[in-house]
Amino acid sequence: MVSENGSSVNLRVCLEASLPGIYLWEWDLASDQATVSPQWKQLRGIADSVEIGSLNEAMQHVHPDDRIQLKSCRDSLIQGRAEGFSLDYRVQATDGSWVWLEERTRSIRNPDGEVIRLSGCEVEITERKLKELSLEEEHRANSELPVAVCRFERQQCVGANEVWSQLAGRPAESA
């Protein structure tokens, strides 16, 4: 993505054509200009003719709950505290729905070690993420199930908790 007639553009075109759900971008920090793929714009409902400035301008499409973490990850790269990151977050699609993306971003440095660009790839992971969230919710619900406890001595229940009492229909004291 360095030059419009360079090999990196050809690679980008090949990647996007062969892998639907892949969104590529590069952000030149000196000019504060981002180069994004047409698919990146399309997902966010941005006309192809619209120039993208800073990627911070596109933050309005990111779910409000995810903005701070995404900005923090990118700031870590810009400030040279990290070389790259991977983060799952949501963006609002043109139909108003929220689409989950996995973003993988790397910093690119000049010979002096100064960060000059960020280069990123976003992969649409909505189906996978919804399954993960469903499993997490199921696990959380299962871990919060009430447990009936009754302690037996010589085949007699000598103590019980409130859940057992409710299930047995008897007061816990008369267990």
C-alpha positions in Angstrom: 0.0 0.0 0.0 3.0 2.3 -0.2 2.5 3.4 -3.8 -0.4 3.1 -6.1 1.7 1.4 -8.7 3.9 -0.6 -6.4 3.8 -4.3 -5.7 2.2 -3.8 -2.3 -0.9 -2.4 -4.0 -1.0 -5.5 -6.2 -0.7 -7.7 -3.1 -3.6 -5.8 -1.5 -5.8 -6.2 -4.5 -5.1 -10.0 -4.6 -5.8 -10.4 -0.9 -9.1 -8.5 -1.1 -10.3 -10.3 -4.2 -9.5 -13.7 -2.8 -10.6 -13.2 0.8 -14.0 -11.6 1.4 -14.3 -10.0 4.8 -10.7 -8.7 4.8 -10.3 -4.9 5.1 -6.9 -3.4 4.7 -5.5 0.1 5.6 -2.4 2.1 6.1 -2.0 5.3 8.1 0.9 7.7 7.2 1.4 9.6 10.5 3.4 12.5 9.1 0.7 13.5 6.6 -2.1 12.1 8.9 -3.6 10.5 5.8 -5.0 6.9 5.7 -5.2 4.7 2.6 -8.0 2.3 2.9 -9.5 -0.4 0.7 -12.8 0.1 -1.0 -14.2 -2.7 1.1 -13.1 -0.9 4.3 -15.1 2.2 3.2 -18.1 0.1 2.0 -18.4 -1.7 5.4 -18.7 1.7 7.1 -21.0 3.3 4.5 -18.3 5.8 3.3 -18.5 6.7 -0.4 -15.5 5.5 -2.3 -14.9 9.1 -3.5 -14.5 10.4 0.1 -10.9 10.9 1.2 -10.1 9.4 4.6 -7.9 11.6 6.8 -6.7 10.3 10.1 -8.1 7.0 11.2 -9.1 8.8 14.4 -11.8 10.4 12.2 -13.3 7.0 11.4 -13.6 6.2 15.2 -17.2 7.3 15.0 -18.0 4.0 13.3 -16.5 2.0 16.2 -18.9 0.9 19.0 -18.7 3.4 21.9 -17.7 0.6 24.3 -14.7 -0.4 22.1 -13.3 3.1 21.2 -11.1 3.7 24.2 -9.4 0.3 24.0 -8.8 0.6 20.2 -7.4 4.1 20.6 -5.1 3.0 23.4 -3.8 0.1 21.3 -3.1 2.4 18.3 -1.5 5.1 20.6 0.8 2.4 22.0 2.1 1.8 18.5 2.4 5.5 17.6 4.3 6.2 20.8 6.6 3.2 20.2 5.6 1.3 23.3 4.5 -1.7 21.2 5.3 -3.2 17.8 1.8 -4.5 17.0 -1.5 -5.6 18.4 -4.5 -7.8 17.8 -7.9 -6.6 19.0 -11.6 -7.6 18.5 -14.1 -4.7 18.3 -17.3 -3.7 16.7 -18.0 -1.3 13.9 -21.4 -0.1 12.7 -22.3 -1.4 9.2 -24.3 0.5 6.7 -27.5 -1.3 7.7 -27.0 -0.2 11.3 -26.0 -3.6 12.6 -22.8 -4.1 14.6 -20.1 -6.2 12.8 -17.3 -7.7 14.8 -13.7 -7.3 13.4 -10.4 -8.6 14.5 -7.8 -5.9 13.8 -4.1 -6.8 13.5 -1.9 -3.7 13.3 1.9 -3.2 13.1 4.0 -0.1 13.3 6.4 0.7 10.5 9.6 2.6 11.5 12.1 4.7 9.6 15.8 3.9 9.8 16.1 6.1 12.9 13.5 3.9 14.7 10.7 6.5 14.6 7.2 5.2 13.9 6.1 6.6 10.6 3.1 4.5 9.6 0.6 2.0 10.9 -0.5 -0.8 8.7 -3.6 -2.8 9.6 -5.7 -5.7 8.5 -9.3 -6.2 9.7 -11.0 -9.6 9.4 -14.8 -9.9 9.9 -15.4 -12.3 12.7 -19.1 -11.7 13.7 -20.2 -15.3 13.5 -17.3 -16.6 15.6 -17.6 -13.8 18.1 -21.4 -14.3 18.6 -20.7 -18.0 19.2 -18.0 -17.1 21.8 -20.3 -14.7 23.5 -23.1 -17.3 23.6 -20.8 -19.9 25.1 -19.6 -17.4 27.7 -23.2 -16.5 28.6 -24.1 -20.2 28.9 -21.1 -20.8 31.1 -22.0 -17.8 33.3 -25.6 -19.0 33.6 -24.6 -22.5 34.4 -22.1 -21.3 37.1 -24.9 -19.4 38.8 -27.3 -22.3 39.0 -28.6 -22.8 42.6 -27.2 -25.9 44.3 -29.3 -27.9 46.8 -27.3 -29.2 49.6 -28.4 -31.7 52.3 -25.9 -33.3 54.7 -26.7 -36.9 55.7 -25.6 -38.8 58.8 -26.8 -42.4 59.3 -29.2 -42.1 56.4 -30.8 -39.1 58.0 -30.7 -35.5 56.6 -29.3 -33.5 59.4 -28.7 -30.2 57.7 -29.8 -28.5 54.5 -29.5 -25.2 52.7 -32.3 -22.9 51.6 -32.4 -24.2 48.0 -32.9 -27.8 49.3 -35.6 -26.6 51.6 -37.4 -25.0 48.7 -37.1 -28.1 46.6 -38.1 -30.5 49.3 -41.0 -28.2 50.5 -39.8 -28.4 54.1 -38.0 -25.9 56.3 -34.3 -26.3 56.5 -34.5 -26.8 60.3 -36.7 -29.8 59.9 -34.4 -31.5 57.4 
